[in-house]
Amino acid sequence: MPIKILLSSSLRNYFPEYNPAEGIKIEPEGKITVGEVCRKINVPAGQIKIIMVNGRNADFSKVLEGDERVGLFPSIGGG
C-alpha cells in the first residue's frame, strides 16, 4: 500500500510537480522512516517543523510500513 505525503505551503516549492489534491504517493520497499521519505522526495528536514502521521504528531524516526498519510508542515511566522 502506498504512503501518501501531503506538503503544506512553502514545502511545495521542493516538489515542483506537487498536486495538493493528490499529494505524493510512494510505494515503500519494506519499512521506511519519515526522515527517509523526506530525503526520497528531496524536502530538507531542516525546513520541516511539524510531522503528522495519520493525524498524530510524529518525528523523523517514525517507521512507516505503507498505507499511512503523512503531513509535513514548515515553520510559519507571523506578526
A tleap script that builds the chain and sets N, CA, C and O, in Angstrom:
source leaprc.protein.ff14SB
mol = sequence {
  NMET PRO ILE LYS ILE LEU LEU SER SER SER
  LEU ARG ASN TYR PHE PRO GLU TYR ASN PRO
  ALA GLU GLY ILE LYS ILE GLU PRO GLU GLY
  LYS ILE THR VAL GLY GLU VAL CYS ARG LYS
  ILE ASN VAL PRO ALA GLY GLN ILE LYS ILE
  ILE MET VAL ASN GLY ARG ASN ALA ASP PHE
  SER LYS VAL LEU GLU GLY ASP GLU ARG VAL
  GLY LEU PHE PRO SER ILE GLY GLY CGLY
}
set mol.1.N position { 0.836 -1.174 0.000 }
set mol.1.CA position { 0.000 0.000 0.000 }
set mol.1.C position { 0.888 1.247 0.000 }
set mol.1.O position { 1.897 1.290 0.703 }
set mol.2.N position { 0.519 2.247 -0.775 }
set mol.2.CA position { 1.361 3.443 -0.861 }
set mol.2.C position { 1.250 4.321 0.387 }
set mol.2.O position { 0.260 4.287 1.119 }
set mol.3.N position { 2.298 5.099 0.596 }
set mol.3.CA position { 2.296 6.144 1.609 }
set mol.3.C position { 1.907 7.423 0.891 }
set mol.3.O position { 2.449 7.730 -0.171 }
set mol.4.N position { 0.976 8.169 1.460 }
set mol.4.CA position { 0.552 9.431 0.863 }
set mol.4.C position { 1.179 10.566 1.658 }
set mol.4.O position { 0.988 10.658 2.871 }
set mol.5.N position { 1.939 11.443 0.969 }
set mol.5.CA position { 2.601 12.564 1.608 }
set mol.5.C position { 1.922 13.851 1.175 }
set mol.5.O position { 1.731 14.099 -0.016 }
set mol.6.N position { 1.560 14.664 2.158 }
set mol.6.CA position { 0.922 15.949 1.895 }
set mol.6.C position { 1.861 17.051 2.366 }
set mol.6.O position { 2.300 17.051 3.516 }
set mol.7.N position { 2.166 17.983 1.481 }
set mol.7.CA position { 3.073 19.080 1.793 }
set mol.7.C position { 2.285 20.364 1.999 }
set mol.7.O position { 1.352 20.661 1.252 }
set mol.8.N position { 2.665 21.109 3.004 }
set mol.8.CA position { 1.991 22.370 3.295 }
set mol.8.C position { 2.836 23.553 2.820 }
set mol.8.O position { 4.066 23.507 2.860 }
set mol.9.N position { 2.181 24.578 2.384 }
set mol.9.CA position { 2.714 25.890 1.996 }
set mol.9.C position { 4.080 25.840 1.308 }
set mol.9.O position { 4.203 25.261 0.229 }
set mol.10.N position { 5.099 26.432 1.914 }
set mol.10.CA position { 6.394 26.594 1.238 }
set mol.10.C position { 7.108 25.274 0.943 }
set mol.10.O position { 7.998 25.249 0.094 }
set mol.11.N position { 6.751 24.184 1.612 }
set mol.11.CA position { 7.391 22.893 1.326 }
set mol.11.C position { 7.055 22.415 -0.082 }
set mol.11.O position { 7.786 21.605 -0.651 }
set mol.12.N position { 5.975 22.900 -0.637 }
set mol.12.CA position { 5.586 22.515 -2.003 }
set mol.12.C position { 6.601 22.986 -3.039 }
set mol.12.O position { 6.662 22.435 -4.138 }
set mol.13.N position { 7.397 23.999 -2.699 }
set mol.13.CA position { 8.412 24.502 -3.630 }
set mol.13.C position { 9.499 23.464 -3.907 }
set mol.13.O position { 10.162 23.535 -4.942 }
set mol.14.N position { 9.693 22.510 -3.010 }
set mol.14.CA position { 10.715 21.473 -3.185 }
set mol.14.C position { 10.256 20.345 -4.103 }
set mol.14.O position { 11.059 19.502 -4.503 }
set mol.15.N position { 8.991 20.328 -4.432 }
set mol.15.CA position { 8.431 19.280 -5.293 }
set mol.15.C position { 7.566 19.977 -6.338 }
set mol.15.O position { 6.346 20.044 -6.189 }
set mol.16.N position { 8.209 20.511 -7.422 }
set mol.16.CA position { 7.505 21.359 -8.399 }
set mol.16.C position { 6.242 20.744 -9.004 }
set mol.16.O position { 5.298 21.472 -9.311 }
set mol.17.N position { 6.205 19.454 -9.177 }
set mol.17.CA position { 5.031 18.823 -9.790 }
set mol.17.C position { 3.972 18.426 -8.751 }
set mol.17.O position { 3.083 17.625 -9.039 }
set mol.18.N position { 4.075 18.991 -7.548 }
set mol.18.CA position { 3.148 18.660 -6.473 }
set mol.18.C position { 1.726 19.097 -6.803 }
set mol.18.O position { 1.494 20.221 -7.247 }
set mol.19.N position { 0.775 18.184 -6.578 }
set mol.19.CA position { -0.643 18.465 -6.769 }
set mol.19.C position { -1.306 18.321 -5.398 }
set mol.19.O position { -1.383 17.212 -4.869 }
set mol.20.N position { -1.792 19.441 -4.805 }
set mol.20.CA position { -2.366 19.368 -3.459 }
set mol.20.C position { -3.555 18.419 -3.337 }
set mol.20.O position { -3.797 17.875 -2.260 }
set mol.21.N position { -4.283 18.217 -4.398 }
set mol.21.CA position { -5.438 17.315 -4.349 }
set mol.21.C position { -5.001 15.850 -4.287 }
set mol.21.O position { -5.719 15.008 -3.748 }
set mol.22.N position { -3.831 15.551 -4.837 }
set mol.22.CA position { -3.337 14.170 -4.899 }
set mol.22.C position { -2.267 13.863 -3.855 }
set mol.22.O position { -2.175 12.731 -3.379 }
set mol.23.N position { -1.461 14.856 -3.495 }
set mol.23.CA position { -0.312 14.606 -2.643 }
set mol.23.C position { 0.748 13.843 -3.420 }
set mol.23.O position { 0.724 13.810 -4.650 }
set mol.24.N position { 1.656 13.244 -2.713 }
set mol.24.CA position { 2.721 12.423 -3.317 }
set mol.24.C position { 2.513 11.010 -2.806 }
set mol.24.O position { 2.349 10.799 -1.605 }
set mol.25.N position { 2.518 10.058 -3.694 }
set mol.25.CA position { 2.362 8.663 -3.278 }
set mol.25.C position { 3.655 7.917 -3.583 }
set mol.25.O position { 4.173 7.979 -4.698 }
set mol.26.N position { 4.164 7.218 -2.587 }
set mol.26.CA position { 5.338 6.380 -2.802 }
set mol.26.C position { 5.042 4.983 -2.274 }
set mol.26.O position { 4.332 4.811 -1.284 }
set mol.27.N position { 5.591 4.011 -2.944 }
set mol.27.CA position { 5.467 2.610 -2.536 }
set mol.27.C position { 6.739 2.224 -1.784 }
set mol.27.O position { 7.808 2.133 -2.388 }
set mol.28.N position { 6.639 1.999 -0.481 }
set mol.28.CA position { 7.846 1.615 0.258 }
set mol.28.C position { 8.244 0.172 -0.043 }
set mol.28.O position { 7.405 -0.696 -0.285 }
set mol.29.N position { 9.535 -0.044 -0.018 }
set mol.29.CA position { 10.054 -1.407 -0.164 }
set mol.29.C position { 10.387 -1.884 1.242 }
set mol.29.O position { 11.554 -1.908 1.633 }
set mol.30.N position { 9.385 -2.254 1.986 }
set mol.30.CA position { 9.566 -2.607 3.385 }
set mol.30.C position { 9.355 -1.385 4.252 }
set mol.30.O position { 8.683 -0.436 3.846 }
set mol.31.N position { 9.922 -1.404 5.437 }
set mol.31.CA position { 9.751 -0.296 6.369 }
set mol.31.C position { 10.653 0.870 5.973 }
set mol.31.O position { 11.754 0.673 5.460 }
set mol.32.N position { 10.164 2.097 6.223 }
set mol.32.CA position { 10.906 3.304 5.896 }
set mol.32.C position { 10.546 4.357 6.939 }
set mol.32.O position { 9.402 4.411 7.391 }
set mol.33.N position { 11.500 5.189 7.324 }
set mol.33.CA position { 11.215 6.232 8.305 }
set mol.33.C position { 10.725 7.497 7.603 }
set mol.33.O position { 10.891 7.659 6.395 }
set mol.34.N position { 10.123 8.380 8.381 }
set mol.34.CA position { 9.693 9.666 7.829 }
set mol.34.C position { 10.909 10.421 7.282 }
set mol.34.O position { 10.820 11.049 6.227 }
set mol.35.N position { 12.035 10.368 7.985 }
set mol.35.CA position { 13.258 11.025 7.509 }
set mol.35.C position { 13.699 10.509 6.151 }
set mol.35.O position { 14.106 11.290 5.291 }
set mol.36.N position { 13.621 9.195 5.949 }
set mol.36.CA position { 13.986 8.604 4.659 }
set mol.36.C position { 13.014 9.034 3.565 }
set mol.36.O position { 13.419 9.258 2.424 }
set mol.37.N position { 11.734 9.150 3.910 }
set mol.37.CA position { 10.738 9.634 2.950 }
set mol.37.C position { 11.081 11.054 2.525 }
set mol.37.O position { 11.019 11.377 1.339 }
set mol.38.N position { 11.443 11.908 3.481 }
set mol.38.CA position { 11.793 13.295 3.168 }
set mol.38.C position { 12.984 13.361 2.222 }
set mol.38.O position { 12.980 14.149 1.277 }
set mol.39.N position { 14.001 12.542 2.468 }
set mol.39.CA position { 15.160 12.505 1.561 }
set mol.39.C position { 14.752 12.014 0.176 }
set mol.39.O position { 15.236 12.524 -0.835 }
set mol.40.N position { 13.873 11.038 0.131 }
set mol.40.CA position { 13.432 10.460 -1.137 }
set mol.40.C position { 12.701 11.490 -2.011 }
set mol.40.O position { 12.810 11.454 -3.237 }
set mol.41.N position { 11.957 12.405 -1.377 }
set mol.41.CA position { 11.221 13.407 -2.148 }
set mol.41.C position { 11.943 14.761 -2.160 }
set mol.41.O position { 11.391 15.756 -2.629 }
set mol.42.N position { 13.188 14.795 -1.641 }
set mol.42.CA position { 14.048 15.988 -1.667 }
set mol.42.C position { 13.484 17.187 -0.914 }
set mol.42.O position { 13.622 18.325 -1.362 }
set mol.43.N position { 12.856 16.937 0.218 }
set mol.43.CA position { 12.395 18.015 1.093 }
set mol.43.C position { 13.353 18.039 2.284 }
set mol.43.O position { 13.415 17.072 3.042 }
set mol.44.N position { 14.111 19.149 2.461 }
set mol.44.CA position { 15.098 19.208 3.551 }
set mol.44.C position { 14.448 19.128 4.930 }
set mol.44.O position { 13.493 19.848 5.223 }
set mol.45.N position { 14.972 18.256 5.758 }
set mol.45.CA position { 14.440 18.065 7.101 }
set mol.45.C position { 14.471 19.366 7.903 }
set mol.45.O position { 13.592 19.600 8.732 }
set mol.46.N position { 15.464 20.205 7.666 }
set mol.46.CA position { 15.578 21.459 8.391 }
set mol.46.C position { 14.451 22.438 8.112 }
set mol.46.O position { 14.258 23.394 8.862 }
set mol.47.N position { 13.711 22.207 7.043 }
set mol.47.CA position { 12.595 23.076 6.690 }
set mol.47.C position { 11.265 22.590 7.276 }
set mol.47.O position { 10.246 23.272 7.169 }
set mol.48.N position { 11.287 21.410 7.893 }
set mol.48.CA position { 10.051 20.809 8.413 }
set mol.48.C position { 9.964 21.046 9.919 }
set mol.48.O position { 10.887 20.714 10.663 }
set mol.49.N position { 8.867 21.612 10.351 }
set mol.49.CA position { 8.666 21.898 11.776 }
set mol.49.C position { 7.710 20.901 12.430 }
set mol.49.O position { 7.915 20.498 13.575 }
set mol.50.N position { 6.666 20.505 11.699 }
set mol.50.CA position { 5.651 19.606 12.250 }
set mol.50.C position { 5.451 18.422 11.310 }
set mol.50.O position { 5.368 18.589 10.093 }
set mol.51.N position { 5.376 17.226 11.887 }
set mol.51.CA position { 5.116 15.992 11.138 }
set mol.51.C position { 3.877 15.343 11.746 }
set mol.51.O position { 3.794 15.142 12.958 }
set mol.52.N position { 2.929 15.024 10.893 }
set mol.52.CA position { 1.730 14.316 11.339 }
set mol.52.C position { 1.638 13.005 10.547 }
set mol.52.O position { 1.764 13.008 9.323 }
set mol.53.N position { 1.421 11.904 11.239 }
set mol.53.CA position { 1.215 10.613 10.586 }
set mol.53.C position { -0.162 10.112 11.019 }
set mol.53.O position { -0.414 9.874 12.200 }
set mol.54.N position { -1.035 9.960 10.040 }
set mol.54.CA position { -2.419 9.550 10.317 }
set mol.54.C position { -3.065 10.430 11.398 }
set mol.54.O position { -3.781 9.942 12.272 }
set mol.55.N position { -2.792 11.743 11.311 }
set mol.55.CA position { -3.408 12.692 12.219 }
set mol.55.C position { -2.781 12.808 13.591 }
set mol.55.O position { -3.305 13.501 14.464 }
set mol.56.N position { -1.650 12.126 13.788 }
set mol.56.CA position { -0.979 12.171 15.091 }
set mol.56.C position { 0.425 12.722 14.934 }
set mol.56.O position { 1.099 12.466 13.937 }
set mol.57.N position { 0.859 13.486 15.932 }
set mol.57.CA position { 2.192 14.065 15.905 }
set mol.57.C position { 3.250 12.959 15.840 }
set mol.57.O position { 3.133 11.938 16.517 }
set mol.58.N position { 4.282 13.175 15.017 }
set mol.58.CA position { 5.350 12.181 14.856 }
set mol.58.C position { 6.673 12.911 14.682 }
set mol.58.O position { 6.716 14.141 14.683 }
set mol.59.N position { 7.753 12.146 14.531 }
set mol.59.CA position { 9.058 12.741 14.259 }
set mol.59.C position { 9.726 11.983 13.113 }
set mol.59.O position { 9.147 11.059 12.540 }
set mol.60.N position { 10.957 12.391 12.789 }
set mol.60.CA position { 11.655 11.812 11.637 }
set mol.60.C position { 11.975 10.326 11.807 }
set mol.60.O position { 12.205 9.629 10.819 }
set mol.61.N position { 11.990 9.843 13.030 }
set mol.61.CA position { 12.323 8.427 13.255 }
set mol.61.C position { 11.103 7.509 13.182 }
set mol.61.O position { 11.245 6.290 13.280 }
set mol.62.N position { 9.919 8.070 13.011 }
set mol.62.CA position { 8.694 7.258 12.911 }
set mol.62.C position { 8.811 6.279 11.749 }
set mol.62.O position { 9.098 6.680 10.622 }
set mol.63.N position { 8.588 5.006 12.022 }
set mol.63.CA position { 8.674 3.963 10.995 }
set mol.63.C position { 7.326 3.810 10.300 }
set mol.63.O position { 6.286 3.675 10.944 }
set mol.64.N position { 7.370 3.835 8.979 }
set mol.64.CA position { 6.174 3.684 8.148 }
set mol.64.C position { 6.239 2.339 7.443 }
set mol.64.O position { 7.319 1.873 7.079 }
set mol.65.N position { 5.095 1.725 7.254 }
set mol.65.CA position { 5.052 0.425 6.598 }
set mol.65.C position { 4.205 0.438 5.334 }
set mol.65.O position { 4.180 -0.544 4.591 }
set mol.66.N position { 3.520 1.530 5.090 }
set mol.66.CA position { 2.619 1.628 3.943 }
set mol.66.C position { 1.211 1.899 4.427 }
set mol.66.O position { 0.836 1.509 5.533 }
set mol.67.N position { 0.441 2.562 3.600 }
set mol.67.CA position { -0.944 2.908 3.884 }
set mol.67.C position { -1.071 4.007 4.941 }
set mol.67.O position { -2.132 4.166 5.545 }
set mol.68.N position { 0.017 4.775 5.168 }
set mol.68.CA position { -0.062 5.906 6.081 }
set mol.68.C position { -0.271 7.190 5.282 }
set mol.68.O position { 0.004 7.267 4.084 }
set mol.69.N position { -0.764 8.182 5.995 }
set mol.69.CA position { -0.936 9.529 5.443 }
set mol.69.C position { -0.020 10.441 6.261 }
set mol.69.O position { -0.198 10.591 7.470 }
set mol.70.N position { 0.963 11.048 5.588 }
set mol.70.CA position { 1.980 11.857 6.259 }
set mol.70.C position { 1.815 13.314 5.852 }
set mol.70.O position { 1.853 13.637 4.665 }
set mol.71.N position { 1.631 14.187 6.826 }
set mol.71.CA position { 1.544 15.624 6.566 }
set mol.71.C position { 2.819 16.289 7.057 }
set mol.71.O position { 3.239 16.081 8.195 }
set mol.72.N position { 3.434 17.096 6.188 }
set mol.72.CA position { 4.663 17.816 6.537 }
set mol.72.C position { 4.377 19.315 6.499 }
set mol.72.O position { 3.811 19.820 5.530 }
set mol.73.N position { 4.773 20.025 7.563 }
set mol.73.CA position { 4.479 21.445 7.707 }
set mol.73.C position { 5.755 22.217 8.046 }
set mol.73.O position { 6.546 21.754 8.868 }
set mol.74.N position { 5.973 23.395 7.426 }
set mol.74.CA position { 7.124 24.220 7.760 }
set mol.74.C position { 6.818 25.096 8.967 }
set mol.74.O position { 5.687 25.147 9.451 }
set mol.75.N position { 7.858 25.786 9.444 }
set mol.75.CA position { 7.628 26.825 10.457 }
set mol.75.C position { 6.814 27.921 9.794 }
set mol.75.O position { 7.030 28.269 8.633 }
set mol.76.N position { 5.895 28.444 10.544 }
set mol.76.CA position { 5.058 29.513 9.998 }
set mol.76.C position { 5.224 30.712 10.899 }
set mol.76.O position { 4.929 30.654 12.093 }
set mol.77.N position { 5.702 31.811 10.316 }
set mol.77.CA position { 5.904 33.035 11.086 }
set mol.77.C position { 4.707 33.948 10.942 }
set mol.77.O position { 3.918 33.825 10.005 }
set mol.78.N position { 4.589 34.824 11.840 }
set mol.78.CA position { 3.506 35.783 11.790 }
set mol.78.C position { 3.845 36.985 12.625 }
set mol.78.O position { 4.879 37.025 13.293 }
set mol.79.N position { 3.001 37.930 12.585 }
set mol.79.CA position { 3.329 39.106 13.359 }
set mol.79.C position { 2.165 39.903 13.775 }
set mol.79.O position { 2.323 40.927 14.438 }
savepdb mol mol.pdb
quit
